[in-house]
Amino acid sequence: MLAAETGPDLAALPDRRAGNALFSGFMPHTNDLPSQYEPSSVEGPAYARWLAEGLFTARANRSSRSGGSRPPYVIVMPPPNVTAVLHVGHGLNNTVQDVVIRWRRMCGDEALWLPGTDHAGIATQNVVEKLVLKEGKTRHDLGRAAFVRRTEQFVAETGGVILEQLRAIGASADWSRTAYTLSPGLSRAVREAFVRLFERGLIYRGHRVIHWCPRCLTSLSDEEAEHHESDGKLYHIAYPITSVNARDEARQIVVATTRPETMLADVAVAVNPGDERYAELVGRTVRLPLANVEIPIIADEYSDPAFGTGAVKITPAHDANDFDVAQRHQLAMPVVIDEAGVVREVLDAGGRVPDSLRGLDRMEARERIVALLKEGGFLVKVAPHRHSIRRCYRCDTVVEPRLSEQWFVRMKPLAEPALRAVRDGTIRILPERWEAVYINWLEGIRDWNISRQLWWGHRIPVWYCDGCGRVSASREDLERCPSCSGPVRQDEDVLDTWFSSGLWPFSTLGWPEDTEDLRAFYPTDTLITAPEILFFWVARMIMTGYAFLGEPPFRTVYLHGTVRDTNHLKMSKSLGNGIDPLDVVRAYGADALRYTVIAGMGLGADTILDPNDLERSFAPGRNFVTKLWNIGRFLLTNVGSDPVPALDDIAPQRLTRADRWVLGRLNDAIAACDQALGPARPTGATWTDSQRFAGLRLNEYIEAARGFTWNELADWYLESVKARLAVPGDDREVARAVLVHAFDQVLRLLQPIVPFVTDALWQRLPRDEGSALAVAAWPTVRAIGGEDAEFGLVIDAVNAIRRLRADYSITPGKTVGAVLVPSGASRDVLATEAALIGRLARAEVTVTSAAPSGDAAHAVLGDGTQVVLPLAGMVDLEKECARLRTELASLEKQLAALRARLGNEAFVSRARPDVVEAERQKETEWASRRELLAARVRGLCGD
């Protein structure tokens, strides 16, 4: 489906824009960098080069499970629908996966990110049916074989577009292994799984009430029929009690229901056996209004005396709970609503549906039935009622409970090992809160309805013999009955799409064959997806992993947050609040998109973006990339293009304090990144308590790398070595070696997040260490000779001088005199580094044992060193004192008013608590500021 040798061509993708120059050519290996980073000239050529070099292709023979030297690390991509196009949710999900797989690839693992698509039974069939409808036809007009061919043609023409689009955001998947749930190999796995479960008695055909979508015309599983809170009505209806003789007074029993349209199929009224109000009525009968059918009053624990009237109508063909009641009491099960949601006498319902109701849609019938009940005096009252209704997860249609014969999977035996795996720590779920949700669902799991009344999908591999009655599940198509050799017919239904995707971690690796890939890469490691498919997909993969291979399919489940708009609504195309990631790529580049969605996402936290303001939403990523480019351009310009010695070749004693300091801070950054990302896998059979909920804090990882790059490498070290880089000699080479090493390590740390800009800069570093950053070694903490903390005193001194300059409004470009009075232990450091401190603080620095007299600004460092800034000639003392006194007086006036307000009991008792707390916080801040101003006035003005 994808050509592995080409890069992403945005111009060929849907919604292409004119003037796109994303792939105008890769920049040459030169230090003459453009003043501005242009992603349009970098990303396409870079991606094409990565593919051409096979950087993302995993090799089974390199896996330690197949005799190789590398531990495998595998992520299977949640397969998007074959008809899907990229949206911002895909962008977030796949960026998270890409960050993790790139990290492990650099760590030396044999990293496999396995991509693919899902045939998406309901969704794809709906799309094609709409296309056929535009021709004035239905799928039934075409016939099954022709409709399937039409769908296959549609998928062949449009399927896989989303995978091409994922390349545009830098997805480093192994495209050579692209899978598809309806491919021959994966279809064989589906049949094998079905037959094995059938042979083990875990698949059966049953007559039960299932969830039915009247629009999609198919059954749904419990998970596909999603709960939605809704404002409805509770209808109280009087059912006349049948008289036993002429003298029996007229009586009635009132039932409460939210769905009066189903009453035509009522077969009983149930009361709780412990409800004394109705004890004498059990065994009597009532006359069903409108249908004029006599039905019994029965006693059953299902009836809740506290709900409604305590009496409940029993409609077994249209309610799952009523179905259970009917089975206990051997009641009939008439059906009065058909597959399209139309009221009619469908099955065993002769004479139950009045002529005026036949052919009405169920919702229209509801209103008509209520009107008829009112006319007949049966409607007692109608009350507002907030309740949960089920809707189809695909089309949002209200689901109809419907009696039907379907294929089911017995889930409890499959759920037991899946439950145990999470409880004992074999599998961990992040964030931690989802573990309890998972356990609760599996503990109460119901059998899974896997039949779908569709034509697109894996047809159920079951054949029926009408001659001898045999039902055969077969791995191969059958033409004759295995028992009597008579003709057979295959089941018309297809399997739930989730049945095939539930096999994804191993069917994609060649199961049921014992393939090299299966041996090398199963079990996989981390499953990264959204929490809404924890039950649809994740839990079922865990169950099938144990059922067919006896092992968990992965060791970590990471459930990331959702992309929402500024009103905290989930972004979606239907709501009109979505963002097209390709629009972002065209405008700001893939790296800007990637950085933004990850940096704003805590563990499991939602990402908030404004679909109406892409500029503001993606400014963090764009600014990050621009800043990194500018740092790299400045650094490379100063370092030059001559080869740089390796840091390992630099003797520790040749390193300056600044060198040791920046290498020490780099070690801290590497350690912080490692802690935020890892552990990648458990050290033993199960996750330890300390490992179980650690790692995958991607926003913390980004911040650790960004903080070092911005705040320490660029702001301090790069500034500190400018003078050394300008003077040829041994010290210049040391500075160049340290600077290039530090920036090289920074680019490695940042590559998983922003692979394009880091690669473009890394290619230009004046050293020869491979050609591909994507497979360069992940940074490791290294030993540093000597003390690496002394440079911190230099930074403190510079910051103190800068603060004093700002406090006294000294012109930024003006050189000032500064006196440092060191504590005993700091004298050598400050004396040696005085010139550097002066250059960074724009000051003439003197290190002395006593502070000078006269008007001066003062600060004290953490080690006791005094920083003195003589102010004579620097500021107009009289004018500055007047300004400070005015500012102090104004602040004191405001502080007094604030304190008066907080002292007013009426305000404190009537205002909202959060308002009062905010005012108290303000009082604390203003009081602190007042003390600082007063001290400054005393020191400068003598007041």
ROTOR-362222 format. One record per residue (C-alpha): residue in one letter; x negated, y, z. Coordinates in steps of 0.02 Angstrom, whole numbers, plus 50000, padded with zeros to 5 digits. Last residue first. Layout:
BEGIN
AXYZ ...
REM end
This chain:
BEGIN
D492145285452758 G490295285052710 C490655287452526 L489825272552445 G489855259252580 R491425265352667 V492365267452503 R491835250152445 A492375242452610 A494075251052595 L494275244452418 L493875226552471 E495045227752621 R496455234452513 R496225220252388 S496425207552528 A497995216452590 W498685217052413 E498435198352389 T499245193752555 E500715205452525 K500965198352351 Q501065180852423 R502365187052545 E503345194852402 A503305178652304 E503915168952456 V505365180952477 V505845178952294 D505715159952304 P506825159852458 R508195169652368 A508555186152453 R509885187452588 S508935182652748 V507285191252707 F508115207052641 A509285209052790 E507885205252912 N506855219952849 G505045216552895 L504685210052722 R505335226352649 A504295236552770 R502765226252724 L503055230052541 A503255248552574 A501655248952677 L500715239452542 Q501285251752408 K500685266552512 E499055257752553 L498775254252368 S499045272452322 A497865278352459 L496525265952404 E496635271252222 T496525289452269 R495045285952384 L494165276052247 R494405289852119 A493805303352237 C492295292852284 E491875290252100 K491995308852064 E490875313352210 L489665299452173 D489505303651987 V488795286751936 M487115279751883 G486025294351933 A485935288152112 L486885271752115 P485545259852176 L486175242052142 V485685230152282 V485855211252276 Q485475202652440 T484985184252445 G485865174852586 D486005158052497 G487795161452440 L487355178152365 V487615194852453 A488215210452362 H487825228952383 A488135245152291 A486935259252328 D486775276552399 G485075278552480 S483815266752557 P483005252252467 A483275234152527 A481745225352596 S480705210452540 T480655214752356 V481135207752187 T481405221452059 V482585219551912 E482775232251773 A484545228551717 R485565222951568 A486255208051667 L485585194551548 R483955203751516 G483695208051699 I484025190351757 L482795184051627 A481455196351683 A481725191851866 E481565173051834 T479875170051915 A480205181952059 L481955175052085 V481375156952092 D479865160352202 R480865170852326 S482355159152345 A481815149052496 G481425164352601 S483045173452566 P482865185352423 V483035204352421 L483465207752240 V483445225752181 A484345231452025 G484025246451914 V485285249651778 T485245248551589 K486765256551506 G487715246651376 P489165242051491 T489405259751558 I489465258751748 S491265257951810 Y490785255451992 D491645238652012 A491115233351837 R489265236551871 L489425227852038 R490225212851956 R488855211851825 I487495212651958 A488325198652056 N488545188051900 V486715189851856 A486175184952032 D487335169852036 I486725163951867 V484905165151921 L485325155752082 G486115142051977 F484465140251887 E483805131752043 A485025117052029 D484075105451909 E482625100752021 G481275090051940 G481315076551807 I483025073351731 A483745055751716 R485025052751580 V486935051751583 T487575043951424 P488265051551265 W489255040351145 A488155033351008 A488465039550831 V489805030350735 A490965045050697 L489445056750689 A488915048850527 S487235051250442 G486005043850563 E484825052450683 D483665063750584 R483515080550668 P483825098650620 L485705098550658 R486655102050498 Q487675085850487 W488215088550667 L489065104950621 A490185097650485 D490505082050590 T491045092550739 V492215102750629 F493045087050558 P493165075550708 V494045087450828 I494645076650973 P493615060750951 Q492105071350898 L492095082351055 L490905072051161 R489785068551011 L489755086950966 V489265091251144 Q487875078351141 D487145086050983 F487315103151063 A486315097751215 H484995089051110 V484835103950993 L484615115851139 V483395104751233 A482295101751080 R482345119851025 A481875125751200 V480425113451207 E479855118751034 R479915137051085 D478895133151239 D477525125351132 G477315140351020 P478205152750910 V479115166851002 A480925170450953 L481615154251024 R480955158451197 A481805175451194 K483485167851147 V483335154151279 S484425162151414 E485865166551300 L486015148651239 Y485905142551417 W487175154051494 D488755157851395 A488525144851259 L487915129451356 E488715133551522 N490435141151504 W490905136851326 T490145119751295 F490235113751474 G492045119151495 R492555112051327 A491885094751367 A492685094151540 E494285102251474 I494475089451336 Y494255074951457 E495495082551578 N496765084251437 L496445066151388 R496795058851559 L496695041251488 G495835035251647 A496355027851813 F498005019651860 R497435001851884 Q495585005051900 S495465008552088 D496704994852130 T495754982452022 W496424977751851 T496574959251824 A495524945451747 G493914954751783 T493054971251746 P494654978451675 R494544987251506 A494215004751441 P493945012351612 G493975026251564 L494405042851483 A494405055451626 Q492955046951715 D491905046051557 C492265064351518 A491775069551695 A490165059351686 I489715067151519 A490075084551587 D489025081651743 N487575075151638 L487725090651528 R487665101351685 G486025092751732 L485335095251557 V485825113551567 W484955115551735 R483375106351685 D483155117451533 A483555133251630 R482275128751763 T480995125951626 L480535109151552 R478695105851514 Q478505095951676 P479775083151613 A478665078351462 I479595081051298 D479555065851184 D481205059351252 L481995075851199 A481615071651020 P480605084650928 V481565096350813 P481335096350625 D481245113850549 S482955121250506 G483065135750626 V483515135650809 N484215153250811 T485305151150657 L485835133950716 L486395140850884 F487365155550812 R488235144450683 G488605131050812 I489325143450936 N490355151450798 W491015134650740 L491475129850918 K492375146450942 T493345144450780 V493835126650824 F494435131750996 N495355146950929 R496305136250803 G496735123550935 P497345136151063 A498205146550926 F499295131650878 S500905136850963 R500625155550943 E500385154850756 L501675141150736 D503015152750802 N504775146650768 P504385128450807 D503725133650978 L502735119751060 I502845111151230 T501945094651256 D502755082851381 A501795075051523 G501355056451524 L499585060351583 G499395078851546 M499705085351371 G499295103151319 A497515098951269 I498115084251164 V499385092951052 T498295108351029 Y496665099450994 R497415088250860 L498325102150768 A496805113550770 D495715099050710 A496885095550565 G496695112950492 Y497515129650529 A498785133450392 R498755117750287 V498565106350437 V499975115350528 D501145113450379 L500605095250372 P501155093050552 D502945097650504 I503705105250659 G505435100850723 N506805111850794 G508145108750662 L509125097550779 S509195083750648 K507345085250612 S506905082150793 M505925090450932 K506495085251104 L507315099951190 H506285108651324 N506965125851275 T505205130251217 D505225115351101 R504775097751150 V503445085051101 T503665069751210 G502495062251338 H501295047651323 L501625029851375 Y499965020651390 V500125001751403 T498484993751451 R497904975651445 F498574970251276 P499464955451195 P499504945951361 E498974927851341 G499834910951318 L499774912651129 F501584909951076 A502654913551229 Y501374924451319 G501184936251174 T503044934951137 M503484941751310 I502194955651303 M502774960651130 R504564960751193 A504114972351337 V503294984751219 W504604984751082 F506384989351121 F506064989651309 L504635002251318 I505285010251159 E505855026551240 P504205027851334 A503225033351180 T501745023351119 I499945018551149 L499555000051169 T497794996951230 D496684981651223 T497104968351094 P497124949951140 Y496664945251007 F495274953150903 A493974940250856 R494984924150863 L496474932050775 D495344940250645 E494474923850607 T496154915650578 D496994901550672 E498574902750567 P500184907350659 W499564921050668 G498554931150542 L497964946350639 T499514956650598 S500594942550668 F499594944350829 P499914961850898 W501494963850790 L502544949150852 G503854960650931 S503884969950766 S504734954750688 F506084953050822 W506234972050834 T506964972350658 D508444962150720 L508544946650613 V509594945250457 D511344938350438 E512084927250302 D511564910650377 Q510954899050240 R512104886650153 V511824867850139 P512254854550013 G512274836350072 S510724826150105 C511584818550258 S510364822450397 P509044834050324 C510424843750233 R509904848850058 E509174864749983 L508184870550132 D506984885450135 E505414882050237 R505084885250422 S506784877950462 A508184879950587 S509524866950549 V511364866550600 R512174849850561 G514044849450530 C514064833250431 G514774840050268 D514804858750299 C512924858450322 Y512304874850393 W510564882250366 V509594893350485 P508084904150443 I508944920850486 R508594932450341 H507124943750377 G507664961250328 W508834970550214 W510514962050190 L511294967550352 Q512464960150483 R511104959650613 S510854944850728 I509554946150868 N510714947951018 W509544947351166 D510054938451326 R510154949751476 I508734956951580 G509054961851760 E507304958351826 L506554963851661 W507354980951671 N506844983951852 I505054978651817 Y504874990651670 V505635005151765 A504495001651913 E502965001851799 W503535017751715 R503085028351868 E501245023351854 P500915033451698 L500225022151631 I500675003651633 R499394990551683 I499324972651621 T498474958751717 G498854968851873 D499804955651971 R501504963951952 V501244968451770 A500784950751716 R502094942751829 L503514951951743 A502924946851571 P502694928951634 E504514928451693 A505294937951547 L505214923851422 P506174911851536 K507444925851572 M507694930951391 R508744917551309 V508744923651129 F510424926051045 W511204922650875 Q512934929850848 E514774925150848 S515824940650880 L516964949051004 R516714967650986 P516174981851099 E516234997350986 V514755009150985 V515055027850970 T514085033250815 D512385041050849 C511685035350680 R510125025550729 Y510225022950916 C512055018450902 R513015026351045 R513555019351213 I514695028651332 S514335034051509 H515655042651612 R516315059251671 H518205058251690 P519535071551673 A521235064751728 V522755059151626 K524345054451717 V525755041651730 L525905037351545 F527225023651529 G528745034751503 G529035028751326 E528645045551247 K527065047151351 L526495029751302 L526835033951119 A525795050051132 V524375040651217 I524445027551080 R524345040850944 E522845049151024 R521925032651042 A522415027350867 E521505042450797 M519965037150893 R520125018950834 D520415023850652 L522205020150602 G522615005850486 R524034999050590 L524655010750725 S526405014750661 D526704996450617 P526514991250799 V524984980250838 R525284964950948 G526364954450831 G524954942650783 A523364946250880 D522424929750866 L521124938450757 V521134955050663 E522844962650694 R522424980650650 V521574995950723 V520105002050618 G518355003350691 A517534997450530 E517194979950599 D519004977650651 I519954982850807 V521394971950869 V520524955850922 P521464943151030 M520454933851164 A521554921351259 L521214918051442 Q520324903251520 H520204911551692 R518314912051713 Q518064914751526 A519294929151528 V518344937551670 D516704936251574 F517524943851419 D518224957751527 N516434962251573 A515914962651390 D517404973051334 H518364972451169 A518814954151144 P519104951251331 T520364965251360 I520794963951546 K521724978851618 V521144984751788 A522054987151952 G521174996152094 T522115012052051 G520605021251987 F519045013752061 A518995009752247 P519844992652234 D518524987052107 S519154972951997 Y517754960851953 E518134950452107 D519614942752016 A521444940052056 I522644938551909 I524214947451851 P524854938551697 I525324944951522 E527024946751436 V526894955151266 N527924970351214 A526474977451112 L526964995351151 P526834992651340 L526214975651400 R527594967851507 V526904961951672 T526734944751750 R526724937751926 G525344926151988 V524544939352098 L525904951852143 E526004947752329 A524174952252356 Y524294968752264 R524104981652401 E523134969252508 D521594970752397 G520484956152445 P520834946152288 N520374961452184 V521654965152050 A521634960051867 V522934963851734 A522954951051594 V522824947851407 D522584965651343 A522294966751155 L523534981051124 M522674989651271 T521124992951165 E521675010151105 P521895015351288 R520005017051309 T519565026351470 T520695015251574 A521695015751736 V523035003051777 V524705006251862 I525794991751918 Q527664993151895 R529294989051983 A531124987851934 E532124979352072 D532394960452063 R534274956952069 A534334950451891 N532974937851920 V531074935951905 S530834953551840 T529234956751742 I528164970451817 P528134985851707 Y526354991551660 A526135009951703 I524635018451624 H523355029951708 Y522185037051575 L520445042351628 K519745055551513 G518045059351440 D516565070651472 S515055060751413 E513415053851479 H512525044251342 H511925026251354 E511035019151203 A511665004351104 E509974999351031 E509374993351201 D510864981751227 S510574974451054 L511584980150905 S512844971850790 T513064978050615 L514234988550510 C513075003750510 R514605014850534 P515665003750645 C514135000250756 W514454984650860 H513864980351035 I514214962151076 V515634952551154 R515194934151147 H515314918651040 G513564910951046 R512214904350932 Y510634898951023 I508784903251031 L507794898051185 G508124879551162 R506274875751138 E506604870750957 F507484887250927 L506034896951004 R504814887750891 V505934890250739 F506094908850767 A504234911450797 E503754901650642 R505004911050537 V504344927750596 A502544922550568 R502964917750389 S503734934950364 L502104942450428 G501114933550293 P502364936650154 S502514955350191 L504124961150277 T503284967750434 Y501964977150336 A500114977450380 T498654988750333 R497054978750362 S495964988050236 W496645004150311 D495605001850468 A496265017150557 S495245033050582 A496725045050579 G496025062050526 I497615072550520 A497725071150331 R497455052450344 L499085051250437 Q499955057950282 E499405042950181 L500125031950317 I501745041950311 V501905038950125 G501855020250156 G503485016550071 T504105028149935 E503995018749771 A503775001049836 V505105004349968 F506365009649836 Q505964994549727 E506164982849875 T507834991049914 R508454988549736 R507874970449740 V508824967949903 F510384975749825 A510254964649672 A510124948849777 R511534953749894 G512824959349768 L512854975749675 D514684979749707 H514454973749885 R513054986349907 T514304999949868 K514545009849708 G514965027349649 E513185030949592 K512955042449742 L513485027449846 V511955017849786 L510815031449854 K511775031450019 E511615012550027 V509745014250001 V509535025850150 N510665015450262 Q509724999550215 T508095007850264 A508705013550435 I509594997350479 G508184985550432 A506644995650473 H505354987450357 D504024992250484 T502364999850433 G500534996550463 P498925001650548 L497634991650647 W496395002050746 L494924990450765 A493384995050866 E491914983350877 D491344992251034 G489755002751033 C490345017251139 M490545027550981 R491915015650920 R492705016451094 W492865035351087 R493505034950907 I494835022250960 V495415033051106 V495515049451009 D496365040850863 Q497705033250973 V498095050151050 T498115058150878 N499295044550818 N500575047950952 L500485066850941 G500615067750752 H501965054450748 G502975065350866 V502575080450756 H503355072450604 L502575062250465 V503745054450340 A504735038450368 T505395026250239 V504275011750294 N504765015150473 P503255018750580 P502235004050644 P501625007050822 M499765006350780 V498854991450852 I497364996150960 V495874984750975 Y494214985151066 P493044970851031 P491454968551134 R489964969451016 S488594956450999 G489384944350879 G489764925850906 S491614926950865 R492274933151033 S490804945251041 S491534953850888 R490264957250750 N490924942850645 A492664950650643 R492044966550560 A493064982350588 T493264995050449 F493325013050510 L491595018450454 G491735010150284 E490505022450204 A491765026850068 L493095029550201 W492005041650299 R491525050750138 A493355052750088 Y493725059850260 A492325072550245 P492845077550070 G494645080550126 E494235089750287 V492865101950242 S493385115150115 S495155117350179 P494495117750358 E493675134550322 Y492555139650467 Q492075157850456 S490355165750440 P489875152550314 L488405141750370 D486675144050296 N485965130050402 T486015118250256 H486635100850216 P487875105850082 M489695109950119 F490955097150060 G492015101649909 S493645110349863 F494685098049962 L495855108850063 A496075121449925 N497975122049927 G498555136149813 A500325130049795 R501105120349938 R501575102049942 D503215097850024 P502925079149998 L501125073249979 A500075074649822 A499355091649867 L498895084950037 D497705072549959 P497015062150101 G495375053450055 T495125039349934 E494255022349946 A495545013450053 A496945014449926 L498525011650025 M500005000050000 
REM end
